[in-house]
Every structure is written in C-alpha cells, then in structure tokens.
Amino acid sequence: MRTAALHRALTEPAEPHLRALPDAVAALLTDLDAPPRLGAHLRAVHDVAARLLGALAEAYPGLAVAAEEVLFGAATHDIGKVAFPSELSGPGSAHEPAGYELLVASGVEPRLARFARDHGSVAYAGLGTEDLLVVLADKVWKGKRVTVLEEELTARLCAVSGEQPWEAFLRLDDLLERLARDADARLAFQARHPV
C-alpha cells in the first residue's frame, strides 16, 4: 500500500499553496490505493479550478455555473489512471471510460462521473460550461493554452456579459496567464510524488 506517500501528496504544503481535495475524494483515492502522483495531480488541477471559478464569479456574476460540479470534476477527472498507471507518465485515454466506470461503481452519480469520461473531449462546443472549466483547469495547471477551448469559453462569457469578444478574451487571457505563472511549481510538486 502506498498510503503514506499518497497522504503526503494530498496534504503536504506546496508553493504555491494548493488547497486540499474534498474529503470524500481523498478517501476514495486512499481506498483505491491511488498512485501518489495521481493524488498530487488531482490536487493541483482542483486548486486551479477553484481559482478559475473564483475569478470568473467575480468578473462574470451572470455566468451560471455549478461550482461544486466543477470542483468535483477537477478533483476526479483522471481517477481512471488508478487502472492505467502508465498514463500518469505517458500518453493514453483508456483512463477516461475507466474513470467513469470506477466512479459509478463507487456510488458517484453519472452526472458527476461524466467528468472522468469527458475531460479529454475536444468537441468543446458540445460540452457544458462546467465541463469546459474542468478541461480548461486540466490544461492551464501546467501552463498549456488551447485557443479553440478559450474561444468557446469566451463566447459563453460574452453571452452573459454583453461584452465584445475581444474584451472577454482579453479578460480571460489575463486570468489564464496569472494561473499559468505557477505552472512550473505545480509540475515540480507533481513530479516529487512517485507513480
């Protein structure tokens, strides 16, 4: 069992500060004997999702988002890597359907388990706003920017704010740049934990 190493990944102080995963998710990861690196990754993406949600709520109060869904999705999106640990350090998408099935088998409602299955989708226009935010957090935590993804979110921000697309994009771009600044530190935090 990797319990002690996983516990460190889920609780040790990090710079920048990374908030804790929800207790139910941390317990599930422990029950599954998840690799510590997976715990560190989920913690980093969850923290970025929380920061993203906070900034968007302040800038776009009219944006209807189920924040708890986004936070759960960010905290569990890669849980299928428990079954496919090679995908922690290499490419692969087998963890996506496996994560959905694992969560449903653990009693998670399908509407919440969907994030594990759908976070790899590039059909951004077909995703709900909550799903877009999970996908975005999973990119920007490591400093990756995806123009088509950001354009889809910009369109949704314009729809609720009445801003011109260039205005909304500049505001989003500034937010994502601020979040991406700590990408190297988050990557180093994740790398400190074994696969």
SVG drawing of the C-alpha trace seen along z (x, -y; Angstrom):
<svg xmlns="http://www.w3.org/2000/svg" viewBox="-27 -45 37 47">
<polyline fill="none" stroke="black" stroke-width="0.4" points="0.0,0.0 1.2,-3.5 -1.0,-5.1 1.8,-7.2 3.1,-8.6 -0.4,-9.3 -1.2,-11.1 1.8,-13.3 0.7,-14.2 -2.7,-15.1 -1.7,-17.1 1.9,-18.4 2.4,-22.2 3.1,-23.3 4.3,-26.5 2.1,-27.9 -0.5,-26.9 -2.7,-24.0 -6.0,-23.6 -7.0,-20.1 -9.2,-17.8 -12.7,-17.2 -12.6,-14.7 -14.8,-12.2 -12.4,-12.3 -9.3,-11.9 -11.0,-8.9 -11.8,-7.3 -8.2,-7.8 -7.0,-6.1 -9.4,-3.2 -8.3,-2.7 -4.6,-2.8 -4.1,-5.5 -0.6,-6.4 0.8,-9.4 1.5,-11.3 -2.2,-10.9 -3.2,-12.5 -0.7,-15.3 -2.1,-15.9 -5.7,-15.9 -4.9,-18.3 -3.2,-20.8 -6.0,-20.7 -8.6,-21.0 -6.8,-24.1 -6.6,-25.7 -10.3,-25.0 -11.2,-26.7 -9.1,-29.8 -10.6,-29.9 -14.2,-29.6 -13.5,-32.4 -12.1,-34.8 -14.9,-34.1 -17.6,-34.5 -16.2,-37.9 -15.8,-39.1 -18.9,-37.4 -21.6,-37.2 -24.2,-36.3 -22.4,-33.1 -24.4,-30.2 -22.0,-27.5 -22.5,-24.6 -19.2,-25.3 -19.4,-22.1 -19.7,-20.0 -16.6,-21.7 -14.6,-21.2 -15.7,-17.5 -14.9,-17.0 -11.4,-18.6 -10.7,-16.5 -11.6,-13.2 -11.1,-13.7 -8.1,-11.4 -9.2,-8.8 -9.2,-6.1 -5.4,-6.3 -5.6,-4.1 -6.4,-1.3 -4.0,-2.7 -1.0,-4.0 1.2,-4.1 -0.9,-7.0 0.4,-9.0 3.7,-9.4 2.8,-8.7 0.0,-9.2 -3.3,-7.4 -7.0,-7.8 -8.1,-4.4 -8.3,-6.0 -11.3,-8.2 -14.0,-5.5 -12.4,-3.5 -12.6,-6.5 -16.3,-6.9 -17.0,-3.3 -14.9,-3.3 -16.7,-6.4 -20.2,-5.0 -19.2,-1.7 -18.1,-3.6 -21.6,-5.2 -21.0,-8.5 -23.9,-9.8 -23.3,-9.5 -23.8,-13.3 -20.7,-13.8 -18.8,-10.8 -19.0,-12.2 -16.0,-14.5 -13.7,-11.5 -15.1,-10.2 -15.4,-13.6 -12.4,-15.7 -10.4,-14.6 -13.0,-15.7 -12.0,-18.3 -15.6,-18.9 -15.8,-21.9 -19.0,-23.4 -20.8,-20.3 -19.7,-20.5 -21.5,-22.2 -19.8,-25.1 -18.9,-23.1 -17.1,-20.5 -15.3,-23.3 -14.0,-24.7 -12.7,-21.2 -11.0,-20.8 -9.5,-24.3 -8.2,-23.7 -6.6,-20.5 -4.7,-22.5 -3.8,-25.7 -2.5,-24.0 0.6,-23.1 0.7,-26.3 -0.9,-24.9 -3.2,-27.2 -5.7,-25.9 -7.1,-28.6 -10.3,-26.8 -11.2,-25.9 -10.6,-29.5 -12.6,-30.9 -15.6,-28.6 -15.5,-29.9 -15.1,-33.5 -18.3,-33.1 -20.2,-32.0 -18.8,-34.8 -19.9,-37.3 -23.4,-35.8 -23.8,-36.5 -22.0,-39.9 -22.7,-41.6 -19.0,-42.3 -17.4,-42.2 -15.4,-39.0 -12.1,-40.8 -13.0,-42.3 -14.0,-39.0 -11.0,-37.2 -8.5,-39.8 -10.1,-39.4 -9.9,-35.6 -6.4,-35.7 -5.2,-37.8 -6.8,-35.4 -5.2,-32.3 -1.8,-34.0 -1.9,-34.6 -2.9,-31.0 -0.2,-29.7 2.6,-31.6 2.8,-28.9 2.7,-26.0 6.4,-25.1 6.0,-25.0 2.9,-22.8 4.7,-20.5 7.6,-20.2 5.2,-19.4 3.6,-16.7 6.9,-15.2 8.0,-14.9 5.5,-12.2 6.1,-8.7 4.0,-7.0"/>
</svg>
